[in-house]
Amino acid sequence: MTIHSELSSHDMLRQVEHFLKDFQDRLCEGIAAQDSVADFIEEEWQREGGGGGRTRVISDGDVLEKGGVNFSHVHGEQLPASASAARPELAGRNFTAMGVSWVIHPRNPFVPTSHGNVRFFIAEKEGEPPVWWFGGGIDLTPYYPFEEDAVHWHQTAHDACAAFGDDIYPRFKAWCDHYFTLKHRNETRGIGGLFFDDFNELGFEQSFALMRSVGNAFLPAYIPIVERRKTLDFGERERLFQAHRRGRYVEFNLVWDRGTLFGLQSGGRTESILMSMPPQANWTYNYTVEPGSREAELAAYLTPRDWLDLRNS
């Protein structure tokens, strides 16, 4: 669906870029504050086909084993196959894609991995109105789950959507559950959160405001969980299970993730695209967990459910 805007494409891009660069700064500040050893390093890069970005990575911390917050602003004359296959009406248009994506892999297995992104896409053709949309979301991947954390995460996600309609949270929550599913494993990657794409139905100003609200919800959703869990004792058993589950994270990103595919097909910077990978992961043949163990509890969390039903239970 094409939605017309009173703003020019230049004005839309300028507003979005201003937010995204400031958002990257705030994310890095909030995330790095959890670690007493490590801080982000930055690398700016240029894309051969047009555009570039700035990648910020943190590693080898006492809390944050690896993390990245990447801003990208790329453009080109031809849409990648991963985009035009689903939207054949966009063939022959030039495009601009802009976003911030991030992933956090904590050292302590009791602290979940978390991922998010917010993005804007516009495709243009002379003589025709631009086609644009927003996308993004936040999701949580625990290894040793806590119901309290899951409820807090989803309550914060719910609150980020509340001002935009009662249907937004359930729609985006269901979309996230469906998208972050390892179909070859018949399990979700984690406990979900929010996911949306091709979103322009509220017009530019309100669609942009919704994207901002989802992005801004990440720190209040995630940091309290980090603070509750980062000092819990763990040993080799927990680290081995974490590495096993990180393997599933890698499987999703390389097999199913549209963002990874779009980045590679559009000529993005490979190091920045694959910054989401964990520092260590294991694949043990026919891996099983001991029935009744703490590790076995995770399976109950890898099926979609209404976490907000548990608020007063």
C-alpha positions in Angstrom: 0.0 0.0 0.0 1.3 3.4 -1.0 0.7 6.2 1.6 1.2 9.7 0.5 2.9 12.2 2.9 3.0 16.0 2.9 6.7 15.7 3.6 9.2 15.3 0.8 11.4 12.2 0.8 14.3 14.4 1.7 12.5 15.7 4.8 11.4 12.2 5.8 15.0 10.9 5.5 16.4 13.8 7.4 14.1 13.4 10.4 14.6 9.6 10.5 18.4 9.9 10.3 18.5 12.5 13.1 16.6 10.2 15.4 18.6 7.1 14.5 22.0 8.6 15.1 20.9 10.0 18.5 19.3 6.7 19.3 22.5 4.8 18.6 24.3 7.2 21.0 21.7 6.7 23.8 21.7 2.9 23.3 25.5 2.6 23.6 25.5 4.8 26.7 22.8 2.8 28.4 24.3 -0.6 27.5 27.9 0.3 28.4 26.9 1.5 31.8 26.3 -2.1 32.8 29.9 -3.1 32.3 32.8 -1.9 34.5 35.5 -3.1 32.1 34.6 -2.7 28.5 33.3 0.2 26.3 32.2 0.5 22.7 34.7 1.1 19.9 33.5 2.7 16.7 34.3 2.1 13.1 32.8 4.1 10.2 32.4 2.5 6.9 31.4 3.3 3.3 29.4 1.1 1.0 30.7 0.7 -2.6 27.2 1.0 -4.0 26.2 4.1 -2.0 26.0 5.1 1.6 27.7 3.7 4.7 27.3 3.6 8.4 29.0 3.4 11.8 29.4 0.2 13.7 30.0 0.2 17.4 31.1 -3.0 19.2 31.8 -3.9 22.8 33.6 -7.1 23.8 35.4 -8.9 26.6 33.6 -7.1 29.4 32.8 -8.5 32.8 29.1 -8.3 32.0 29.0 -7.9 28.2 30.9 -10.7 26.4 30.0 -9.2 23.0 27.6 -6.6 21.8 27.1 -4.3 18.8 25.0 -1.3 17.9 25.1 -0.6 14.2 23.8 2.5 12.3 23.5 2.1 8.5 22.3 4.3 5.7 22.6 2.7 2.3 21.1 3.5 -1.1 21.2 2.1 -4.6 19.6 2.0 -8.0 18.3 -1.6 -7.8 16.5 -3.4 -5.0 18.0 -6.6 -3.7 16.2 -9.8 -4.6 15.2 -10.3 -0.9 13.1 -7.1 -1.1 11.8 -7.1 -4.6 10.7 -10.7 -4.5 8.0 -9.9 -2.0 7.1 -6.6 -3.6 7.3 -6.9 -7.4 5.7 -3.5 -7.8 8.9 -2.0 -6.5 11.0 -3.3 -9.4 12.8 -0.5 -11.2 12.9 1.8 -8.3 15.9 3.1 -6.5 16.0 2.7 -2.7 17.3 4.1 0.5 17.4 2.0 3.7 18.3 3.4 7.1 18.3 1.8 10.5 19.9 0.9 13.8 20.3 -2.7 14.8 21.7 -4.1 18.0 22.4 -7.3 19.8 23.8 -8.0 23.3 25.4 -11.3 24.3 26.1 -11.2 28.0 28.7 -13.3 29.7 26.5 -14.6 32.5 24.1 -17.3 31.2 21.4 -16.1 33.5 21.3 -12.8 31.6 19.4 -13.2 28.3 20.7 -12.3 24.9 18.6 -9.5 23.4 18.3 -8.1 19.9 16.4 -5.2 18.3 16.3 -2.9 15.3 14.4 0.1 14.0 14.5 1.0 10.3 13.0 3.0 7.5 12.8 2.1 3.9 11.9 4.3 0.9 11.7 3.4 -2.8 11.4 6.0 -5.5 10.7 6.3 -9.2 10.6 9.5 -11.2 7.0 10.6 -11.9 5.5 8.4 -9.1 5.0 9.0 -5.4 7.6 7.3 -3.1 6.8 4.1 -1.4 8.0 4.0 2.2 7.6 2.1 5.4 8.9 1.5 8.9 10.0 -1.7 10.6 11.7 -3.0 13.6 11.1 -4.6 17.0 12.7 -6.0 20.1 13.1 -9.6 21.2 14.5 -11.5 24.2 16.4 -14.8 24.2 16.9 -16.3 27.7 18.9 -19.4 28.4 17.8 -19.8 32.0 14.4 -18.1 32.0 12.6 -16.3 34.8 8.9 -15.6 34.6 9.3 -12.2 36.3 11.7 -11.1 33.5 9.3 -12.3 30.8 6.4 -10.5 32.3 8.4 -7.3 32.7 9.7 -7.5 29.1 6.3 -7.9 27.6 4.7 -5.3 29.8 7.2 -2.7 28.7 6.6 -3.8 25.0 2.9 -3.5 25.6 3.2 0.0 27.1 5.3 1.2 24.1 2.4 0.4 21.7 -0.5 1.5 23.9 -0.8 5.0 22.5 -1.1 3.8 18.9 -4.2 1.5 19.3 -5.3 -1.5 21.3 -4.5 -3.8 18.4 -0.8 -2.9 18.0 0.8 -4.9 20.8 -1.1 -8.1 20.1 -0.4 -7.8 16.3 3.3 -7.0 16.8 3.6 -9.7 19.5 2.1 -12.4 17.3 4.2 -11.2 14.4 7.3 -11.5 16.5 6.4 -15.0 17.7 5.8 -16.1 14.1 8.9 -14.4 12.7 11.5 -15.6 15.3 10.7 -19.2 14.9 13.3 -21.8 13.9 11.0 -23.8 11.6 13.4 -26.6 11.2 13.4 -27.0 15.1 9.8 -26.2 15.7 10.7 -23.8 18.4 10.8 -20.0 18.9 14.2 -18.3 19.3 13.2 -16.9 22.7 10.2 -15.3 24.4 9.6 -12.8 21.6 8.5 -9.2 22.1 7.6 -7.0 19.1 8.2 -7.2 15.4 6.7 -5.2 12.5 7.6 -4.5 8.9 6.1 -2.7 5.9 4.3 -0.4 8.3 2.9 2.9 7.1 -0.8 2.7 7.9 -0.8 5.5 10.5 0.8 8.0 8.1 4.3 9.2 8.3 4.2 11.2 11.6 2.4 8.5 13.7 4.2 5.6 12.0 7.5 7.3 12.8 6.4 8.0 16.4 5.5 4.3 16.8 8.9 3.2 15.5 10.6 5.6 18.0 8.5 4.3 20.8 9.4 0.7 20.1 13.1 1.6 19.9 13.0 3.7 23.1 11.4 0.9 25.0 14.5 -1.3 24.7 16.6 0.1 27.6 13.7 0.1 30.1 12.7 -3.4 29.0 16.2 -4.9 29.1 18.4 -3.1 31.6 16.4 -4.1 34.7 16.7 -7.7 33.7 20.5 -7.3 33.3 20.7 -5.7 36.7 18.7 -8.5 38.4 20.7 -11.3 36.9 24.3 -10.2 36.2 25.7 -11.1 39.6 24.2 -14.6 39.8 26.7 -17.4 40.3 27.3 -19.7 37.3 29.8 -22.4 36.3 31.0 -24.5 33.4 27.6 -26.3 33.2 25.7 -23.1 32.6 28.3 -21.8 30.1 28.1 -25.0 28.1 24.3 -24.8 27.9 24.6 -21.1 26.9 26.9 -22.1 24.1 24.5 -24.8 22.9 21.6 -22.3 22.9 23.7 -19.7 21.1 24.0 -22.3 18.3 20.3 -22.0 17.8 20.7 -18.2 17.6 23.2 -18.6 14.9 21.0 -21.0 13.0 18.1 -18.5 12.9 20.3 -15.6 11.8 21.9 -17.5 8.9 18.9 -19.5 7.8 15.8 -17.4 8.4 16.6 -13.8 9.1 15.5 -11.4 6.4 17.7 -8.6 7.7 20.9 -10.7 7.3 19.9 -11.6 3.7 19.0 -8.1 2.7 22.3 -6.7 4.1 24.4 -9.2 2.2 22.4 -9.0 -1.0 22.5 -5.1 -0.9 26.3 -5.1 -0.6 26.4 -4.1 3.0 29.4 -4.4 5.2 29.8 -8.1 6.1 31.5 -7.5 9.4 28.7 -5.1 10.5 25.9 -7.5 9.3 27.4 -10.5 11.1 28.2 -8.6 14.3 25.0 -10.2 15.7 26.8 -13.6 16.0 27.8 -14.7 19.5 31.4 -15.0 20.4 31.1 -18.7 21.1 28.6 -21.4 20.1 28.4 -25.1 20.2 26.7 -27.8 18.1 26.7 -31.1 19.9 25.2 -34.0 18.0 21.8 -35.1 19.3 22.1 -32.8 22.3 19.6 -33.5 25.1 19.1 -32.0 28.6 18.4 -33.9 31.8 14.6 -34.2 32.5 13.6 -32.0 35.4 16.8 -29.9 35.3 17.1 -26.2 35.2 18.1 -26.5 31.6 14.9 -28.4 30.8 12.8 -25.5 32.0 13.7 -23.5 28.9 11.5 -25.7 26.6 8.3 -24.3 28.2 9.3 -20.8 27.2 9.9 -21.6 23.5 6.3 -21.7 22.6 4.2 -18.5 22.1 2.1 -17.6 25.1 0.4 -14.5 26.6 2.9 -13.4 29.2 0.7 -10.5 30.4 -1.9 -13.1 31.7 0.7 -13.9 34.4 1.0 -10.4 35.8 -1.2 -11.1 38.9 -0.7 -14.8 39.2 
